[in-house]
Amino acid sequence: MSGLHWHRRWDPFRDLQREVGRLFESLEPLQPWRVERLFPALNLCDAGDRYILTAQLPGIAPGDVDLSITGETLTVRGERKRPEGVADETYRRQERYFGRWTRTVTLPDRVESGQVSASFAQGMLTVTLPKAESARPRQIAVAAAG
């Protein structure tokens, strides 16, 4: 088919990474059987010209969250610190995980990494990821023939 131009080269490793991510996401129904979740829950939504990622981070200070983006991969790192003055041996039940955690999310498309913004309010992290121009949907006008 002449006239078709692909903007990206085929990258089998990117496709493999995406498929492995989908595999792990498909196992999500097994989560309730786990005793503890070592990382925060998050959602990634497509909002047309951008993606919006939200993560629940109760008990974590904004300064204890680190975001980085490389290509189509967003990494969120953080630490939920133990309350001061509470010794480990005093716990009779402990269901909240304390310590460092990392979440890595493969984004569906490239984003404008220089325009990514993040805000933190009431324990909720919101990351706005504008799509790269080449990844945005384009409206194409159809002209009548003749």
CORLIN-V903598 format. One record per residue. PHI is phi as a letter, one per 20 degrees, with the letter a starting at -180 (* if undefined). OMEGA is omega as a letter, one per 20 degrees, with the letter a starting at -180 (999 if undefined). BURIAL is + if it has 16 or more other ideal C-beta (glycine too) atoms within 10 Angstrom, else -. Layout:
PHI & OMEGA & BURIAL
PHI & OMEGA & BURIAL
This chain:
* & r & -
f & r & -
n & r & -
e & r & -
c & r & -
e & a & -
e & a & -
c & r & -
f & r & -
f & a & -
c & a & -
f & a & -
f & r & -
f & r & -
f & r & -
f & r & -
f & r & -
f & a & -
f & r & -
f & r & -
g & r & -
f & r & -
f & a & -
f & r & -
f & a & -
f & r & -
e & a & -
g & r & -
g & r & -
f & a & -
g & a & -
g & a & -
f & r & -
f & a & -
f & a & -
c & r & -
d & a & -
e & a & -
b & a & -
f & r & +
f & r & -
b & r & +
c & r & -
c & a & +
d & r & -
e & a & -
d & r & -
n & a & -
e & a & -
b & r & +
d & r & +
c & r & -
d & r & +
c & r & -
c & r & +
e & a & -
c & a & +
f & r & -
m & r & -
d & r & +
e & r & -
g & r & -
f & r & -
e & r & -
d & r & +
c & r & -
d & r & -
b & a & -
c & r & +
c & a & -
l & a & -
d & a & +
d & r & -
d & r & +
d & r & -
d & r & +
c & r & -
a & r & +
b & r & -
d & a & +
e & r & -
f & r & -
f & r & -
f & r & -
n & r & -
d & a & -
f & a & -
g & a & -
f & r & -
e & a & -
f & r & -
d & r & -
b & a & -
c & a & -
d & r & -
e & a & -
e & r & -
d & r & -
p & a & -
e & r & -
b & r & +
b & r & -
c & r & +
c & a & -
c & r & +
e & a & +
f & a & +
f & a & -
b & r & -
f & r & +
c & r & +
e & a & -
f & r & -
f & a & -
d & r & -
f & r & +
c & a & -
c & r & -
c & a & -
c & r & +
b & r & -
l & r & -
m & a & -
d & r & -
e & r & +
c & a & -
d & r & +
d & a & -
c & r & +
f & r & +
f & r & +
f & a & -
g & a & -
f & a & -
e & a & +
f & r & -
f & r & -
d & r & -
e & a & -
d & r & -
f & r & -
d & a & -
e & r & -
f & r & -
f & r & -
o & 999 & -
